[in-house]
């Protein structure tokens, strides 16, 4: 991060719809390397709904600056995908605020078909990694500021 330190990431990836999430994981790892971020942990969970407990454990670790959550919640015949996606997203956001560390949402859905999810693999993986890295860097810069005399832009 600042002073040459690398952002230390953890990636939580859902095994449900693994034909999609495996590719997301590969793209996320590649993009993290491109951004010079260090991946400390890859934590697999059965499904997106199972992510919050793993994310909690990772956020408690001093060696983790940010977490990337990767999953694909495909639309079915009921509203189950909406419940899973909305509740997971809400809890991940709450954990980010609770632990003062970024948790980037790289979960495709709800309402996505399998075909739509396949089209979004690269975009969601890259954007989640980028959001985690940028937010971690900017938070550290802001926290290092002693005084706020004038208007500042944290970029």
Legacy VTK file of the C-alpha trace (Angstrom):
# vtk DataFile Version 3.0
C-alpha trace
ASCII
DATASET POLYDATA
POINTS 155 float
0.000 0.000 0.000
1.729 3.223 1.042
5.496 3.090 1.402
5.757 0.147 -0.985
3.535 -2.204 1.018
1.286 -4.467 -1.013
-2.427 -4.790 -0.315
-3.027 -8.159 1.336
-6.202 -9.764 0.002
-8.317 -12.708 0.994
-10.690 -14.176 -1.567
-13.833 -16.018 -0.534
-15.294 -18.039 -3.390
-18.526 -20.007 -3.597
-18.393 -23.617 -4.788
-22.017 -23.419 -5.924
-22.035 -22.827 -9.699
-18.332 -23.654 -9.608
-18.087 -23.803 -13.393
-18.538 -20.026 -13.200
-16.912 -19.187 -9.868
-13.750 -21.184 -10.627
-13.166 -18.971 -13.659
-13.954 -15.898 -11.566
-11.326 -17.005 -9.068
-8.712 -17.413 -11.803
-9.481 -13.930 -13.197
-9.394 -12.430 -9.696
-5.997 -13.959 -8.934
-4.620 -12.737 -12.248
-5.937 -9.202 -11.715
-4.615 -9.093 -8.148
-1.162 -9.982 -9.480
-1.505 -7.252 -12.127
-2.321 -4.730 -9.375
0.606 -5.994 -7.270
-1.716 -7.156 -4.490
-0.759 -10.167 -2.405
-3.300 -12.951 -1.987
-2.973 -14.286 1.549
-5.933 -16.693 1.581
-8.365 -18.316 -0.839
-11.296 -19.591 1.222
-13.903 -21.794 -0.478
-17.424 -21.910 0.923
-20.337 -24.098 -0.230
-22.482 -21.193 -1.448
-22.698 -17.393 -1.432
-25.013 -17.485 1.578
-22.177 -19.162 3.532
-19.723 -16.339 2.906
-20.332 -14.051 5.901
-18.917 -16.434 8.504
-15.737 -16.977 6.479
-15.430 -13.251 5.781
-15.780 -12.532 9.499
-12.851 -14.802 10.328
-10.724 -13.251 7.592
-11.485 -9.665 8.628
-10.337 -10.480 12.160
-6.874 -11.312 10.824
-4.293 -8.554 10.944
-2.629 -10.021 7.831
-5.715 -9.265 5.697
-6.330 -5.728 4.451
-9.423 -6.489 2.342
-11.673 -9.359 1.262
-13.048 -10.143 -2.190
-16.293 -12.180 -2.280
-16.867 -14.147 -5.499
-20.066 -16.006 -6.317
-22.810 -16.591 -8.847
-26.444 -16.661 -7.742
-28.358 -17.942 -10.759
-32.081 -17.263 -11.172
-34.329 -20.255 -10.586
-38.054 -20.808 -10.670
-38.620 -19.180 -7.267
-37.363 -16.017 -5.577
-34.692 -17.943 -3.675
-31.880 -16.296 -5.671
-33.083 -12.874 -4.567
-33.141 -13.850 -0.889
-29.635 -15.342 -1.080
-28.095 -12.441 -2.994
-29.732 -9.630 -1.025
-29.065 -11.103 2.418
-25.467 -11.988 1.552
-24.731 -8.550 0.114
-26.243 -6.827 3.145
-24.269 -8.882 5.630
-21.002 -8.428 3.727
-21.534 -4.662 3.733
-22.270 -4.737 7.468
-19.061 -6.709 8.117
-17.002 -4.233 6.114
-18.249 -1.367 8.254
-17.926 -3.361 11.497
-14.279 -4.290 10.860
-13.277 -1.100 8.981
-11.895 -3.105 6.084
-13.140 -3.324 2.501
-15.268 -6.290 1.458
-15.725 -6.168 -2.310
-18.862 -7.686 -3.783
-18.087 -9.877 -6.767
-21.320 -11.850 -6.704
-23.237 -12.155 -9.960
-27.004 -12.046 -9.456
-29.756 -12.135 -8.451
-31.822 -12.530 -11.567
-28.954 -13.680 -13.780
-29.312 -16.617 -16.125
-26.424 -19.054 -16.480
-25.605 -17.475 -19.836
-25.602 -13.963 -18.364
-23.396 -15.125 -15.493
-20.879 -16.608 -17.943
-20.754 -13.282 -19.799
-19.999 -11.423 -16.546
-17.215 -13.668 -15.169
-14.301 -11.424 -16.092
-16.009 -8.119 -15.324
-17.246 -9.043 -11.847
-13.978 -10.678 -10.803
-11.774 -7.817 -11.976
-14.017 -5.086 -10.604
-14.238 -6.713 -7.179
-10.461 -7.050 -6.893
-9.956 -3.513 -8.103
-12.505 -2.133 -5.634
-10.883 -3.979 -2.720
-7.370 -2.816 -3.620
-8.284 0.813 -4.328
-10.411 1.149 -1.205
-7.738 -0.393 1.032
-5.079 1.970 -0.368
-7.284 5.039 -0.048
-8.358 4.181 3.492
-4.749 3.822 4.562
-3.819 7.149 2.951
-6.713 8.866 4.688
-5.934 7.294 8.057
-2.331 8.495 7.769
-3.385 12.143 7.391
-2.722 14.150 10.521
-4.956 17.152 9.901
-7.729 18.096 7.527
-7.062 21.797 6.961
-8.418 22.239 3.453
-10.627 20.235 1.165
-8.864 17.002 0.301
-9.442 14.432 -2.378
-8.592 10.870 -1.440
-7.651 9.092 -4.659
LINES 1 156
155 0 1 2 3 4 5 6 7 8 9 10 11 12 13 14 15 16 17 18 19 20 21 22 23 24 25 26 27 28 29 30 31 32 33 34 35 36 37 38 39 40 41 42 43 44 45 46 47 48 49 50 51 52 53 54 55 56 57 58 59 60 61 62 63 64 65 66 67 68 69 70 71 72 73 74 75 76 77 78 79 80 81 82 83 84 85 86 87 88 89 90 91 92 93 94 95 96 97 98 99 100 101 102 103 104 105 106 107 108 109 110 111 112 113 114 115 116 117 118 119 120 121 122 123 124 125 126 127 128 129 130 131 132 133 134 135 136 137 138 139 140 141 142 143 144 145 146 147 148 149 150 151 152 153 154
